[in-house]
Amino acid sequence: MYPKLKILVFFFFISHLSFSQEGIPVYSDYLSDNYYLIHPSMAGAANCAKFRLTGRKQWFDQSDAPELQTLSLNGRVGEKAGAGVILFNDKNGYHSQKGIKLTYAYHLMFSRDEIDLNQLSFGISAGFIQSQLDETEFLLSGSFDPIINGTIVQKDAYFNADFGTSYNFLDFYAHATVKNAIETRRNIYTEYESDNLRKYLLSTGYVFGNSEKILWEPSILFQMVERTKEKSIDINLKAYKNMDFGRLWAGISYRRSFDGAQYIFGSSIASQKLQYITPIVGVNINKFMFAYTYSQLSGAVKFDNGGYHQLTLGIDLFCKPVKYDCNCPAIN
């Protein structure tokens, strides 16, 4: 592959993986019993308040590689309301962002009694985000560029909001969320930056099987960026096994974009779409949860052979004494 074309394809993948995702990037950490991280309507939807801490690191052998840390807590407030908070720190090379999101959710129960799950939820998250661009190493010694200061770290803060709805009915669930719903400008990238950062998420899944043996949970997540029309889909499968000490679970996720980039392969031009495979393993012991996620890019064009590692630690708090009569791990 010609070097210049390879660099262009590399930046195409980087834009899909991290940079184009303002706010909290949508990775596969939602599969670590953390749907609240991407869907505000899930705040307080479960039987327990959920505390989750995640850390993600890409390409350990590369300097300034993307990394993300999140801390979230959500739970029921009163009979029909839920609330939550998310803190996050996201870094990708010279660009970084920090933020906080506060969430309010309202849950409508259509069940005849408290053990039947038939719940429609609405949620809104208000977020305050600070973006930062470090220009101190942009220019070589003695060089000059009129649009780069070269000696400062640019910062700008802005407000945005996410809206979403969820429906949980026994072993079935569906979610729809609009992220970054308000048009806003950060004034860091000047005329190259769009005011429209909206992203649409749709996900659904179903749990089936024997709770005494193995439960299976297939699910999908579709996402689209409004401004650029970038689209991708996650196809997921998780399995749960109840043990004497708690619950063991594992899964695999396959993400593929609908958009591709061309590159030269030998004497011809080929096209490649972003795709990576993510296996995940986890365990629940009493009120504690631990999960490990590993993502690996596939295809002919890759920056290196390293993967993306993520750890999730969780604690379930203030659980209700009565659980719903369903196979619904995210709610029970």
Residue pairs with C-beta under 8 A, 6 or more apart in sequence:
1 9
1 263
1 264
1 265
1 301
2 264
5 263
5 264
6 263
6 301
8 261
9 261
9 262
9 263
9 272
9 301
10 301
10 303
12 261
12 274
13 261
13 274
13 297
13 301
13 303
14 92
16 230
16 232
16 257
16 259
16 274
17 25
17 58
17 66
17 274
18 25
18 58
18 66
18 90
18 92
19 92
19 95
20 225
20 228
20 230
21 199
22 97
22 129
22 131
22 160
22 180
22 197
23 97
23 99
23 127
23 129
23 160
23 162
23 179
23 180
23 197
24 37
24 38
24 68
24 70
24 86
24 88
24 90
24 99
24 101
25 68
25 90
26 38
26 199
26 201
26 221
26 223
27 56
27 68
27 295
27 308
27 310
28 234
28 253
28 255
28 278
28 280
28 293
28 295
28 310
29 37
29 54
29 56
29 70
29 293
29 310
29 312
30 37
30 38
30 39
30 221
31 236
31 238
31 251
31 253
31 278
31 280
31 293
32 52
32 54
32 280
32 282
32 289
32 291
32 293
32 310
32 312
32 314
33 50
33 52
33 282
33 289
33 291
33 314
33 329
33 330
34 50
34 52
34 54
34 72
34 312
34 314
35 42
35 175
35 203
35 330
36 42
36 43
36 45
36 50
36 52
36 72
36 74
36 84
36 86
36 103
37 52
37 54
37 70
37 72
37 86
38 177
38 179
38 201
38 203
39 123
39 164
39 166
39 175
39 177
39 201
39 203
40 84
40 101
40 103
40 105
40 123
40 124
40 125
40 162
40 163
40 164
40 177
41 105
41 121
41 122
41 123
41 164
41 165
41 166
41 175
41 177
42 74
42 105
42 121
42 123
42 164
42 166
42 175
42 330
43 74
43 75
43 82
43 83
43 84
43 103
43 104
43 105
43 123
44 74
44 75
44 76
44 77
44 81
44 82
44 83
44 84
44 105
44 107
45 82
45 105
45 107
45 119
45 121
45 166
45 168
45 330
45 331
46 330
46 331
46 332
47 319
47 320
47 323
47 324
47 331
47 332
48 75
48 287
48 316
48 317
48 318
48 319
48 320
49 73
49 74
49 75
49 76
49 316
49 317
49 318
49 319
50 72
50 73
50 74
50 75
50 314
50 315
50 316
50 317
51 72
51 73
51 314
51 315
51 316
51 317
52 70
52 71
52 72
52 73
52 289
52 312
52 313
52 314
53 69
53 70
53 71
53 312
53 313
53 314
54 68
54 69
54 70
54 71
54 310
54 311
54 312
54 313
55 67
55 68
55 69
55 310
55 311
56 66
56 67
56 68
56 69
56 293
56 308
56 309
56 310
57 65
57 67
57 308
57 309
57 310
58 65
58 66
58 67
58 306
58 307
58 308
58 309
59 65
59 66
59 303
59 304
59 306
59 308
60 306
60 309
61 304
61 306
62 303
62 304
62 306
64 91
64 92
64 93
64 94
66 90
66 91
66 92
66 93
67 90
67 91
68 88
68 89
68 90
68 91
69 88
69 89
70 86
70 87
70 88
70 89
71 86
71 87
71 88
72 84
72 85
72 86
72 87
73 84
73 85
74 82
74 83
74 84
74 85
74 103
75 82
75 83
75 84
75 317
75 318
76 82
76 107
77 83
80 106
80 107
80 108
80 109
81 104
81 105
81 106
81 107
82 103
82 104
82 105
82 106
82 107
82 121
82 123
83 102
83 103
83 104
83 105
84 101
84 102
84 103
84 105
84 125
85 100
85 101
85 102
85 103
86 100
86 101
86 103
86 125
87 99
87 100
88 97
88 98
88 99
88 100
88 101
89 96
89 97
89 98
90 96
90 97
90 98
94 133
94 134
94 135
94 137
94 138
95 131
95 132
95 133
95 134
96 131
96 132
96 134
97 129
97 130
97 131
97 132
98 129
98 130
98 132
99 127
99 128
99 129
99 130
100 127
100 128
101 125
101 126
101 127
101 162
102 125
102 126
102 127
103 123
103 124
103 125
103 126
104 123
104 124
105 121
105 122
105 123
105 124
106 121
106 122
106 123
107 119
107 120
107 121
108 119
108 120
108 121
109 118
109 119
110 118
110 119
110 120
111 117
111 118
111 119
114 322
115 322
115 323
115 324
115 325
116 170
116 324
116 325
117 168
117 169
117 170
117 324
117 325
117 326
117 328
117 331
118 168
118 169
118 170
119 166
119 167
119 168
119 169
120 165
120 166
120 167
121 165
121 166
121 167
121 168
122 164
122 165
123 162
123 163
123 164
123 165
123 166
124 161
124 162
124 163
124 164
125 161
125 162
126 159
126 161
127 159
127 160
127 161
127 162
128 157
128 158
128 159
129 157
129 158
129 159
129 160
130 155
130 156
130 157
131 155
131 156
131 157
131 158
131 186
131 188
132 153
132 154
132 155
133 153
133 154
133 155
133 188
133 189
134 153
135 148
135 149
135 150
135 151
135 152
135 153
135 154
136 150
136 151
136 152
136 153
138 145
138 148
138 150
139 145
139 148
139 150
147 190
154 188
155 188
156 186
156 187
156 188
158 184
158 185
158 186
159 182
159 184
160 180
160 181
160 182
160 184
160 197
161 180
161 181
161 182
162 177
162 178
162 179
162 180
162 181
163 177
163 178
163 181
164 175
164 176
164 177
164 178
164 201
165 175
165 176
165 177
166 173
166 174
166 175
166 176
167 173
167 174
167 175
168 328
168 330
168 331
170 326
170 327
170 328
171 206
171 207
171 208
171 326
171 327
171 328
172 204
172 205
172 206
173 204
173 205
173 206
173 328
173 330
173 331
174 202
174 203
174 204
175 201
175 202
175 203
175 204
176 200
176 201
176 202
177 200
177 201
178 198
178 199
178 200
178 201
179 197
179 198
179 199
179 200
179 201
180 197
180 198
180 199
181 198
183 195
183 196
183 197
183 198
184 195
184 197
185 193
185 195
186 193
187 193
194 227
196 226
196 227
197 227
198 225
198 226
198 227
199 223
199 224
199 225
199 226
200 223
200 224
200 226
201 221
201 222
201 223
202 221
202 222
202 223
203 219
203 220
203 221
203 222
204 219
204 220
205 217
205 218
205 219
205 220
205 236
206 217
206 218
206 219
207 215
207 216
207 217
207 326
207 327
207 328
207 329
208 215
208 216
208 327
209 215
209 216
209 327
211 242
211 327
212 242
213 241
214 239
214 240
214 241
215 239
215 240
215 241
215 327
215 329
216 237
216 238
216 239
217 236
217 237
217 238
217 239
217 240
217 251
217 329
218 236
218 237
219 234
219 236
219 237
219 238
220 233
220 234
220 235
220 236
221 233
221 234
221 236
222 231
222 232
222 233
222 234
223 231
223 232
223 233
224 230
224 231
225 231
229 259
230 257
230 258
230 259
231 257
231 258
231 259
232 255
232 256
232 257
232 258
232 274
233 255
233 256
233 258
234 253
234 254
234 255
235 253
235 254
235 256
236 251
236 252
236 253
236 254
237 251
237 252
237 253
238 249
238 250
238 251
238 280
239 249
239 250
239 251
240 247
240 248
240 249
240 329
241 247
241 248
241 249
245 285
246 283
246 284
246 285
246 286
247 283
247 284
247 329
248 282
248 283
249 281
249 282
249 283
249 284
249 329
250 279
250 280
250 281
250 282
251 279
251 280
252 277
252 278
252 279
252 280
253 277
253 278
253 279
253 280
254 275
254 276
254 277
254 278
255 274
255 275
255 276
255 278
256 273
256 274
256 275
257 273
257 274
257 275
258 273
259 273
259 274
260 271
260 272
260 273
261 271
261 272
261 273
261 301
262 269
262 270
262 271
263 269
263 270
263 271
263 272
263 300
263 301
264 270
265 300
270 300
272 299
272 300
272 301
273 299
274 297
274 299
275 297
275 298
275 299
276 295
276 296
276 297
276 298
276 308
277 295
277 296
277 298
278 293
278 294
278 295
278 296
279 293
279 294
280 291
280 292
280 293
280 294
281 291
281 292
282 289
282 290
282 291
282 292
282 312
283 289
283 290
283 291
287 315
287 316
287 317
287 319
288 313
288 314
288 315
288 316
289 312
289 313
289 314
289 315
289 316
290 311
290 312
290 313
290 314
291 311
291 312
291 314
292 309
292 310
292 311
292 312
293 309
293 310
293 311
293 312
294 307
294 308
294 309
294 310
295 307
295 308
295 310
296 307
296 308
297 303
297 307
323 332
324 331
324 332
326 332
